[in-house]
């Protein structure tokens, strides 16, 4: 409490959902505000503020007021202000929720650049899965104030471990198509999205594989593909063994496999 808490807070910058800028102050004064609270001299303040405005690409808006800025520009001012005291941690509280998709992408790119160039740790609070996939390398999922899952971003999105985690991340839908074979949900990660894995399986096991649905997305700048497929095999005593062998072969190609439903025995 007291002084130690205040000192700890100085190492944390905060970016707000609704910007929280001082409407009666210019862009320059908004960024300078936390520095003035630290009694920094005017020359040092000017140097620091102009450097930060250049970092967020708003050098030409130093004398503008918040009312004359777009939502993306306001958030850039918020980011510059949060960086004023050279924090070790930048806490981003729904920082893109009030922005359109194009502006959101620009702000996320800026945050990634700040993380890489300044070495500032980003702690992102969001309910937007695309934000997590874009800039986070570790994820913790909270429910009722308790952590129910945590881990690397790619690991968590490609290998959710329980039903609650699946609920938060989005479960695989079972397409509404009459089922005639073994139905599997496949997740291609760790480089497997770049290779013709299904073609290899079809040739090796001489089976027909019907693709029912599919998507490909980028998580941490890595392609991750998701397919729902149906393997068509004639029922026989060896059917289960063949299905098991196919699943093992997919695992060997770094494909995560989940059996959605079985109809063969």
C-alpha positions in Angstrom: 0.0 0.0 0.0 1.0 3.7 -0.1 4.3 4.5 -1.7 5.3 1.0 -2.9 1.9 0.7 -4.7 2.3 4.1 -6.4 5.8 3.1 -7.5 4.5 -0.2 -8.9 1.8 1.6 -10.8 4.4 3.8 -12.4 5.6 0.7 -14.2 2.2 0.0 -15.7 0.6 2.0 -18.6 -3.1 1.8 -19.3 -5.0 1.9 -22.6 -8.8 2.3 -22.2 -11.7 1.2 -24.4 -13.1 4.7 -24.6 -9.8 6.5 -24.8 -10.3 8.7 -21.7 -8.6 11.7 -23.2 -8.8 15.2 -21.6 -11.1 17.0 -24.1 -9.9 20.5 -23.1 -6.3 19.6 -23.7 -4.4 19.2 -27.0 -2.9 15.9 -28.1 0.5 17.2 -26.9 -0.9 18.1 -23.5 -2.7 14.8 -23.1 0.6 12.9 -23.7 2.5 15.3 -21.5 0.1 15.1 -18.6 1.6 12.1 -16.7 5.1 13.6 -17.2 4.0 16.8 -15.6 2.7 14.8 -12.6 6.2 13.5 -12.2 7.6 17.0 -12.2 9.8 16.4 -15.3 11.3 19.6 -16.7 9.8 21.1 -19.8 12.6 20.4 -22.2 12.6 16.7 -21.3 8.8 16.6 -21.6 8.9 18.1 -25.0 11.5 15.6 -26.2 9.6 12.6 -24.8 6.2 13.7 -26.1 7.4 14.4 -29.6 9.3 11.0 -29.7 6.1 9.2 -28.7 3.9 11.1 -31.1 6.3 10.1 -33.9 6.1 6.5 -32.7 2.3 6.5 -33.0 2.4 8.5 -36.3 0.7 11.6 -34.9 3.5 14.2 -35.1 1.3 16.4 -37.2 -1.6 16.3 -34.7 0.3 17.7 -31.6 -1.8 20.9 -31.5 -5.1 19.2 -32.3 -7.9 18.6 -29.8 -9.5 15.2 -29.3 -12.8 16.3 -30.8 -11.0 16.7 -34.1 -9.6 13.2 -34.1 -10.9 9.9 -35.4 -11.4 6.9 -33.1 -8.2 5.4 -34.3 -6.2 8.6 -33.8 -7.7 9.0 -30.3 -6.5 5.5 -29.4 -3.0 6.3 -30.7 -2.9 9.3 -28.4 -4.0 7.0 -25.6 -1.2 4.6 -26.4 1.4 7.4 -26.5 0.1 8.7 -23.1 0.3 5.2 -21.7 3.9 5.0 -22.8 4.9 8.4 -21.4 6.4 7.1 -18.2 8.3 4.2 -20.0 6.3 1.4 -18.4 7.4 -2.2 -18.3 3.8 -3.3 -18.8 1.0 -2.0 -21.0 -2.5 -3.0 -19.8 -4.9 -2.9 -22.7 -8.5 -2.9 -21.5 -10.7 -3.7 -24.5 -8.5 -1.3 -26.4 -10.0 -2.0 -29.8 -13.7 -2.7 -28.9 -14.8 0.8 -30.0 -13.0 0.7 -33.3 -14.0 -0.5 -36.8 -12.2 -3.6 -38.2 -9.7 -1.7 -40.4 -8.7 0.6 -37.5 -8.5 -2.3 -35.2 -6.0 -4.0 -37.4 -3.9 -0.8 -37.6 -3.9 -0.4 -33.8 -3.0 -4.1 -33.3 -0.1 -3.7 -35.7 1.1 -0.6 -33.7 0.9 -2.5 -30.4 2.9 -5.4 -31.9 5.5 -3.0 -33.1 5.7 -1.3 -29.6 6.2 -4.7 -28.0 9.0 -5.6 -30.4 10.8 -2.3 -30.5 10.4 -1.1 -26.9 10.2 -4.5 -25.2 7.0 -3.6 -23.3 4.9 -6.5 -22.1 1.3 -6.3 -23.3 -1.5 -7.5 -21.1 -4.6 -7.6 -23.2 -8.1 -7.9 -21.8 -10.6 -8.7 -24.5 -13.5 -10.9 -25.6 -12.5 -10.7 -29.2 -10.8 -13.9 -30.3 -9.2 -12.3 -33.4 -7.4 -9.8 -31.2 -5.9 -12.7 -29.2 -4.9 -14.6 -32.3 -3.2 -11.5 -33.7 -1.0 -10.2 -30.9 -1.0 -12.6 -27.9 1.5 -15.4 -27.5 0.0 -16.6 -24.2 -3.6 -16.8 -23.2 -5.5 -17.2 -19.9 -9.3 -17.7 -20.0 -11.3 -16.5 -17.0 -14.7 -17.4 -15.9 -16.3 -15.9 -12.7 -12.9 -14.6 -11.7 -11.1 -18.0 -12.0 -8.6 -19.1 -14.6 -10.1 -22.1 -16.4 -7.4 -22.5 -19.0 -4.0 -21.1 -19.9 -1.2 -21.7 -22.3 0.4 -20.8 -25.6 -2.0 -19.2 -28.1 -1.6 -21.7 -30.9 -1.7 -24.6 -28.4 -4.9 -23.4 -26.8 -6.7 -22.7 -30.0 -5.7 -25.9 -31.7 -5.9 -28.2 -28.7 -8.7 -27.0 -26.3 -8.7 -29.4 -23.4 -12.3 -29.2 -22.0 -15.8 -28.2 -22.8 -15.6 -24.7 -21.1 -12.6 -23.8 -23.1 -14.3 -25.0 -26.3 -17.2 -22.8 -25.4 -15.0 -19.7 -25.1 -13.0 -20.4 -28.3 -15.9 -21.7 -30.4 -16.7 -25.3 -30.9 -16.4 -27.2 -34.2 -19.8 -27.4 -35.8 -21.1 -30.7 -37.1 -22.4 -29.9 -40.6 -26.0 -30.6 -41.2 -25.3 -33.2 -43.9 -26.5 -36.8 -43.8 -23.7 -38.9 -42.4 -22.4 -41.9 -44.2 -18.9 -42.3 -42.8 -16.5 -41.6 -40.0 -16.7 -37.8 -39.3 -13.5 -36.1 -38.0 -12.6 -32.5 -37.1 -9.0 -31.8 -38.2 -6.8 -28.9 -37.1 -3.7 -28.2 -39.2 -1.0 -26.4 -37.2 2.8 -26.5 -36.6 3.4 -26.2 -40.4 1.0 -29.0 -41.5 -1.4 -26.4 -43.1 1.3 -25.9 -45.8 1.3 -29.5 -47.0 -1.1 -31.8 -48.9 -1.7 -34.0 -45.9 -5.2 -35.3 -47.1 -3.9 -36.2 -50.5 -1.2 -38.3 -48.8 -3.8 -40.1 -46.6 -6.1 -40.8 -49.6 -3.2 -42.3 -51.6 -1.8 -44.3 -48.7 -5.0 -45.8 -47.4 -7.0 -45.8 -50.7 -10.0 -44.1 -49.1 -12.5 -41.4 -50.2 -12.4 -38.3 -48.0 -15.2 -35.8 -48.3 -14.5 -32.3 -47.1 -17.7 -31.0 -45.4 -16.5 -27.6 -44.2 -13.2 -25.7 -43.7 -11.5 -22.5 -42.7 -7.9 -21.2 -42.6 -6.8 -18.3 -40.3 -3.6 -16.8 -39.0 -2.7 -17.2 -35.3 0.6 -15.5 -34.3 1.4 -15.1 -38.0 1.2 -18.9 -38.5 -1.5 -20.5 -40.8 -3.9 -22.7 -38.9 -6.4 -24.7 -41.0 -9.6 -26.4 -39.7 -11.6 -29.0 -41.7 -14.5 -31.2 -41.0 -14.2 -34.4 -43.1 -15.9 -37.7 -43.6 -14.1 -40.8 -44.4 -16.1 -43.3 -46.5 -15.3 -46.9 -45.9 -17.3 -50.1 -46.4 -18.2 -51.7 -43.1 -15.9 -54.7 -42.4 -14.1 -56.4 -39.5 -11.0 -54.2 -40.3 -12.8 -50.9 -40.6 -12.1 -49.8 -37.0 -8.4 -50.7 -37.4 -8.2 -48.7 -40.7 -9.8 -45.7 -39.1 -7.3 -45.9 -36.2 -4.4 -46.1 -38.6 -5.6 -43.1 -40.5 -5.9 -41.1 -37.3 -2.4 -42.1 -36.3 -1.1 -41.1 -39.7 -2.7 -37.7 -39.3 -1.2 -37.3 -35.9 2.2 -38.1 -37.4 1.6 -35.1 -39.8 1.0 -32.8 -36.8 -2.7 -32.7 -37.4 -5.0 -32.5 -34.3 -7.9 -35.0 -34.8 -11.2 -35.0 -33.0 -13.8 -37.7 -33.7 -17.1 -35.9 -34.1 -19.3 -38.9 -34.5 -18.9 -42.6 -35.4 -21.2 -44.7 -37.6 -18.9 -47.5 -38.4 -18.0 -50.6 -36.4 
